[in-house]
Amino acid sequence: MKQRMLSFWVMLIPVFSFSQGIQWANGLSWEQVRQKAKEENKYIFLDVYATWCGPCKLMDQDVYPLAEVGKVFNDKFISIRVQADRSTKDAEAIKSRYEDAEKINSDYKVGAFPTFLFFAPSGELVHRASGGFNVNKFISLANDALGQKGYIKQIELFKAGQYENLDLRQLAIAARYAGDASLAKAIATTYVQNLDAKELIKQDNLYFVFEFAEQEQDRKWAKEVCTPKIKSLSMEDLASTQAIRFLIYAAKDDSLAAKATDIWISKMTDSQLFNKDTLEYVRMFLHQSSDKSFQVLYKNARRVDKIMGKKDWTVDALSNVISNQEFGVPTFNPAWKAIKEGKNNKSLTDPDWNNLNYTIAKKYGSVYAEWLQFSPKISWYNLIGNKKEYITNLVAEMNRTGGWGFNGMVLNNSCMEVFLYGKNKKELQNAAAWMEMFFKRNPKEIKTNAVGLDTYAILLYKAGQVKESLQWEEKATQIDPNNSEIANNFAKMKNGLPIWPVGFDVVN
């Protein structure tokens, strides 16, 4: 099943936490906090966190308790906390503040944890930031808010074109988390355009561009804004792991990345090349079978597998390149384009699978042909909407890979596809057996993985094993009682109702 966005709610912790660090206030509604700030002429500091958030826990442990932090915040701020996830252990006081939490989430569009919101005594938001901070930077946030140098003021300066002294990188991230995508993109563009080309390909900026290139339209932006600077660099400048990653994931220039990779590999000694870290990068930079990166792995498969400590690591690494070159580019991509342009997918003719298998075996060996016997079919039949063949080959690939290597997320998603579109009871039972094996190998997941248990349960239910399925679905509801999708599934299962798409009942 798919996980949904969490609802947000407020938990104001005990009235005062007497320590050298921040003293947290409690006992007031959000409106009362704002009123208190006006009366006392104090700023408000609001920490939005989640119980599962690592950086939030580090702030709790390493920053909030410190005397120098308390000295700044306790004098000038009313400090409160907002918890962003729900628990079965919630007290009534927490539940009573759900409406406040919804308003905070709606008004300030919190998109990451922790998020720090700073308000003037008037109640106006003056500063915001997201992520973990060290002590000095965290105190600087407070001082910026007090000194009218916060987020809101910085945005005003940027819009006025006065951004010479602004930290555009952090401002773009803050705008993104504030929910203003177009403004964030404008700031990010200005930041990139003002970078030196060699600075652009450094790791921090690489991650920055990636953060703004999650969606397809954003990837186009990344390519357009980065390419002019990338083109100005020499091949020697580009022959590094960071630059090559930038070429692949930001500039989207596989051809240039392949050339840079060849130079990068050529400069290495044998011992530099054949070590685990370098080989991971080589795998990341694979493009075509003619590239040096491909040939290094292909010609040294046994040695590489031994270094990586995994049988068939090399075959797995190279198979995506082979599949794309022999099937994706000549067959799948044109079909996908035709469907996108409105062609009826039922009019497309199936590839000659025997010929594809023969070609791969002849060029690369029987091991690769066997490895790729199902995955192209999975892609093809899913594309053209032939769910019967799609599921048959998906289950066959799960069997070949041993349940996708028992990778929990991949296995769960694959088994969900079998549940949704499978009509064959044996295939449903097969997928359920892989989920069962996953839980046997990972017993702790039985107590925490509500999503996986739900998938396992509904597979059993559709396969006709109703009694057993209800037992597992009940466990899923106990782990995550606030998950409406699991609750709805359980309710329908208890009443014998179908929970799969219309037209995909079990027929054999």
Secondary structure, DSSP 8 states (H G I E B T S, - for coil): --------------S---SSS--B--S--HHHHHHHHHHHT-EEEEEEE-TT-HHHHHIIIIITT-HHHHHHHHHHEEEEEEE-S--TT--HHHHTTHHHHHHHHHHH---SSSEEEEE-TTS-EEEEEES---HHHHHHHHHHHHTT-SHHHHHHHHHTT--TTS-HHHHHHHHHHTT-HHHHHHHHHHHHHTS-HHHHTSHHHHHHHHHT--SHHHHHHHHHHHHHHHHTS-HHHH-SHHHHHHHHHTS--HHHHHHHHHHHHHT--HHHHSSHHHHHHHHHT---TTSHHHHHHHHTHHHHHHHHTSTTHHHHHHHHHHHIIIIIIIIIHHHHHHHHTT--GGGS----HHHHHHHHHHHH-HHHHHHTSSHHHHHHHHHHT-HHHHHHHHHHHHHHTTTGGG-HHHHHHHHHHHHHH---HHHHHHHHHHHHHHHHH-TTHHHH-HHHHHHHHHHHHHTT-HHHHHHHHHHHHHH-TT-HHHHHHHHHHHTT---S-TT-----
